[in-house]
Amino acid sequence: MGSNTQLNQTCNLRWPVVSFKYIAINITESDSHVDLVLERRGYLGPTSTAALEAEGLRADLEEDLTPMKRVQVFFGPGESEAIYRIKINDNLIREGIEDFIVRISWVSQAVIGHPNSSIVYIDDPEDECVLEFSDTSIEVEEDQEEALLWIQRYGDISKPADVSCITQSGGSTEAMALSDLDYEPRNTSDRILFIENQREAPCRVAIVDDEKYEEKEAFHVTLSNSSGCRIGTRTTSKVFIKPDLRDVPRFSFEKELYEVEEGMSSVEIMVKREGPDLSQKAQVVVMSQPAVESAAKVGEDYIEVEEKLVFREGEDRRSVTLTLLDDAGRPSVEGREVLHLVLRSPLGGLLGRFPSTTLAIEDTRQDAPVFSFVSPALRVEEDSSEVSAVVFRQGDLNTEASVMCFSIPGSAQHPLDYLPVHSILHFRSVDDPIYEGKEEFLLALKSPKGGSVGTRNTTILTIEDPEDRPRVSFGESQFLVVEPLEEEKERWVEVDIFRSGDLTQVLRAKVHSKDGNARAGFDYTSIFQELEFSPGQSRKTVKIQILRDSLKEEREDFRLHLASASQESEEVTIYIQDALDPDEVAFPSAPLLVSLKDYDLVGHLGMDTHVPPPGYPLVCITPCDPRHPNHRQTGTLCSREGINDSLTEFRWKVGHNGGSLRDILDPLPIAR
């Protein structure tokens, strides 16, 4: 040791100490810079300088940060802290944690303190490759065929990656979509591949389009088992399948317009439910609604409707009945009146093509005045003075109306057979003596004013002339002739035959005799003659010879039959009486036995079935008694023969059937 050295001496230096504030600093690549803080302690009077140098550990100083060359940090007088900012380079490559160290290499006007170095750790978690769904939920239509769920990849996408896309049934508040029925499932083997630098890829899920209507349904798609990338926070996305409106049943009226008549009393309106899926119950409300113009009135024209129609499973139509109110008792033409029916509050379906329908109520045809004939046909005899064809009017009678009536000739001709008189509905027939049979002409209605002509717009008038029908008849209904006496050689009965009706034509008739209990050849000579009446001739006479026999006989008879082409046969009876002594009298027919109680009522008794009541006296009425029912025919015979009925006396006999008769003396026997 030299002579100028002194030991154990205290030297007080007034130097500041410079050091790093932090031994280590953690930053991310996206922070873009890092601030190195240097502290100066001690004497802060002078200006100090510190030189820094960096050394890369896992970080590449050239790529990861701005190169540090000859870096110096200055402290001014009094400054205790200085900051040096290093720029960090950000890239998209996932590198993990990188670090570098910065040291204080020398100082000026200061000494280096502790810590004299600081390590900077750079992490880049944002560059980590992450896979996740773009959206947490999507909505698809059932007919969309497939749902595309996009998977995004961010961070370092420079390398390939893959992930499984798995479907899972289930929803929360929505109906659960069912695998295979609503979508085609995906499992862990269905992987989505990303190539280098591919940022997004779709996960495709096939949607099953069925014809069944379903409310909103949902299922989940989940990411799992990724490779090359981490799965992010959006690991699951929910797929909502919206209701397919094509599958929704639709309610609609069958027609948009109904034309109805007021007199129909009711009309059935059909409501249809259409769509591929009618497997569920559904309902809709039908309401009546007045129209704005020409509105039908509730309570006057129809009964208000508000009805809920419930459709059962598989049912495709229901009907509602609208009751119409007719003014039948007081018809009045109101014209076209309108109301609407509307569909409201559908449940289990939507409103379809015709959510409303219009009903037009017409009463013009029903209530408008209609003219018709009362009868489709009229008959009148030619000798009647006139015939009336009655026309009646139906419908609204509040206004004046008229109709014309005209005739159309047929077999009856105007003016030969009929003449119209003052009223167009009255016709006078023309009577003539010629037989024409049935003749017809037509009456028709036309040119109505204030109304219309009904279906019975014609009537047939038939003119008949039975009084002109040619016919032949006997002058009397019966004849009485007395058998010739011995000294007489022959006796004849003359029978007059008259023609009536139309005498303008030739008429032929046949007359022949027919046996009764009198026999031809024994009691009379039979005849068969054809008579010919010339035009205008109305009478002919035929003569029949009466023969004499020596037998004592009761009265005999035979008949004459008369017929022509225009009539049925008629007959007359000729009675033959045996020749009498001068004091004997022969009545034209048998007497009648009646009760004295009915003596003045013989004409009303019906003698074919009359039985005298017991307990009353009996009387006998001869054909010459004016009370006899046939006295009009027999009276002339009685007068011709000079029979005085007041001189008639009766002898009474009684007896049992098949037994002998005995005389009774009582002039008025009592009926028993």
Secondary structure as UniProt FT lines:
FT   TURN            3..4
FT   STRAND          17..20
FT   STRAND          24..28
FT   HELIX           29..31
FT   STRAND          33..41
FT   STRAND          48..56
FT   HELIX           61..64
FT   STRAND          71..75
FT   TURN            77..78
FT   STRAND          81..88
FT   STRAND          98..108
FT   STRAND          111..112
FT   STRAND          117..123
FT   HELIX           125..127
FT   STRAND          130..133
FT   STRAND          137..140
FT   HELIX           142..144
FT   STRAND          146..154
FT   STRAND          161..169
FT   STRAND          175..176
FT   TURN            180..182
FT   TURN            188..189
FT   STRAND          191..194
FT   TURN            196..197
FT   STRAND          200..207
FT   STRAND          217..227
FT   STRAND          230..231
FT   STRAND          236..241
FT   TURN            245..247
FT   STRAND          250..253
FT   STRAND          257..261
FT   HELIX           262..264
FT   STRAND          266..274
FT   STRAND          282..290
FT   TURN            299..301
FT   STRAND          306..311
FT   TURN            313..314
FT   STRAND          317..324
FT   TURN            328..329
FT   STRAND          337..347
FT   STRAND          350..351
FT   STRAND          356..362
FT   HELIX           364..367
FT   STRAND          370..373
FT   STRAND          377..381
FT   TURN            382..383
FT   STRAND          387..388
FT   STRAND          391..394
FT   STRAND          402..409
FT   TURN            414..417
FT   STRAND          418..420
FT   TURN            424..425
FT   STRAND          426..429
FT   STRAND          439..449
FT   STRAND          452..453
FT   STRAND          458..464
FT   HELIX           466..468
FT   STRAND          471..474
FT   STRAND          478..482
FT   TURN            486..487
FT   STRAND          491..500
FT   STRAND          507..515
FT   TURN            521..523
FT   STRAND          528..533
FT   TURN            535..536
FT   STRAND          539..546
FT   STRAND          556..564
FT   TURN            565..566
FT   STRAND          567..577
FT   TURN            582..583
FT   STRAND          592..595
FT   HELIX           596..604
FT   TURN            607..609
FT   TURN            614..615
FT   STRAND          617..621
FT   TURN            623..624
FT   TURN            626..627
FT   TURN            629..630
FT   HELIX           631..640
FT   TURN            641..642
FT   HELIX           645..647
FT   STRAND          652..654
FT   TURN            657..658
FT   STRAND          662..664
//
